[in-house]
Amino acid sequence: MLRMIKRVAVAAAVVTGATLVLAAPASAAQDPALALPAQACTTLTGPAGGKLPLCKSWVRNGDAYDGRWWGNGPSTLPTKTYLQRSEDGHITSSDFSGSYYKRKKVLFRLCDRLAGRCSGWW
């Protein structure tokens, strides 16, 4: 009897799952507004040593992207090392977290005031 109840429960779950999948409109799966943002993480190494774990995420917005970035763990950067951000070629000093809107290309690098140099872009 217990075995029969388990079989019925599994069959009901399969039918319910199939019904939900079939009931969802096909356009919902293709709607970019419902898409989850893409994400990438790395650990940037400062030009004078130290490391910064950094993540960024983005979602397409027409012909550009909206996104955000954030530190992903403890930093071991020297006090004179700072983050720079390039948004479509415009370079600025950056906070270690933030967001951007309607940009085609956003990159990050670490620079050091004492060493007078920067790391490569990511």
C-alpha positions in Angstrom: 0.0 0.0 0.0 2.8 2.4 0.9 4.5 1.6 -2.4 1.3 2.4 -4.3 1.0 5.8 -2.5 4.6 6.7 -3.4 3.9 5.9 -7.1 0.8 8.0 -7.1 2.6 10.9 -5.4 5.5 10.8 -8.0 3.0 10.6 -10.9 1.1 13.6 -9.5 4.3 15.6 -9.1 5.3 14.8 -12.7 1.9 15.8 -14.1 1.9 19.0 -12.0 5.4 20.0 -13.2 4.5 19.3 -16.8 1.3 21.4 -16.5 3.3 24.3 -15.1 5.8 24.2 -17.8 3.2 24.0 -20.5 1.1 26.7 -18.9 4.0 29.2 -18.9 3.8 31.5 -22.0 6.7 31.0 -24.4 7.3 34.7 -24.5 8.1 34.8 -20.8 11.2 32.7 -21.3 12.4 35.0 -24.1 11.5 38.3 -22.4 14.8 40.1 -21.7 13.3 42.0 -18.8 12.9 38.6 -17.0 16.5 37.5 -17.8 18.9 37.1 -14.9 21.9 39.3 -15.0 25.2 37.8 -16.2 28.0 37.8 -13.6 31.7 37.5 -13.5 34.2 37.6 -10.7 38.0 37.8 -10.5 40.8 38.8 -8.1 42.6 42.0 -9.2 46.2 42.3 -8.2 47.5 45.8 -7.4 50.6 47.2 -9.1 52.3 47.6 -5.7 51.0 44.3 -4.4 47.8 43.2 -2.6 44.6 41.8 -4.0 41.0 42.8 -4.5 38.3 40.2 -5.1 35.8 42.0 -7.4 32.5 40.9 -9.1 30.4 42.6 -11.8 27.0 41.8 -13.2 25.2 43.2 -16.2 22.0 42.9 -18.1 21.3 44.0 -21.7 19.3 47.3 -22.0 18.6 48.0 -25.6 21.9 48.5 -27.3 23.9 48.9 -24.0 24.1 47.3 -20.5 23.0 48.1 -17.0 25.0 46.6 -14.2 26.8 46.8 -10.9 30.1 45.9 -9.3 31.1 45.0 -5.7 34.0 43.7 -3.6 33.7 40.0 -3.1 35.7 39.4 0.0 38.5 41.1 2.0 41.0 43.3 0.3 44.7 43.2 1.0 45.5 46.4 -1.0 48.1 48.9 0.3 46.5 52.2 1.4 47.6 54.2 -1.7 46.0 51.7 -4.2 42.6 52.7 -5.6 40.1 51.3 -8.2 39.6 53.0 -11.5 36.6 52.4 -13.8 36.3 52.9 -17.6 32.8 53.5 -18.9 32.8 53.6 -22.7 36.4 54.9 -22.5 35.8 57.6 -19.9 38.2 56.8 -16.9 37.4 57.8 -13.4 38.4 56.9 -9.9 35.9 54.5 -8.5 34.2 53.3 -5.3 34.6 49.6 -4.6 30.9 49.1 -5.3 28.4 50.8 -7.4 26.2 50.6 -10.5 26.1 51.9 -14.1 23.4 52.4 -16.7 23.3 52.4 -20.5 27.0 51.7 -21.0 28.5 49.6 -23.8 31.8 48.7 -22.1 32.7 48.9 -18.4 36.2 47.9 -17.2 38.1 48.0 -13.9 41.8 48.2 -12.9 43.8 49.0 -9.8 46.3 52.0 -9.6 48.8 52.9 -7.0 49.7 56.5 -6.2 53.1 55.7 -4.8 54.1 53.3 -7.5 52.8 55.6 -10.2 51.3 52.8 -12.3 48.2 50.7 -12.9 47.3 47.1 -13.5 45.7 45.8 -16.7 42.0 46.3 -17.4 39.4 43.7 -16.5 
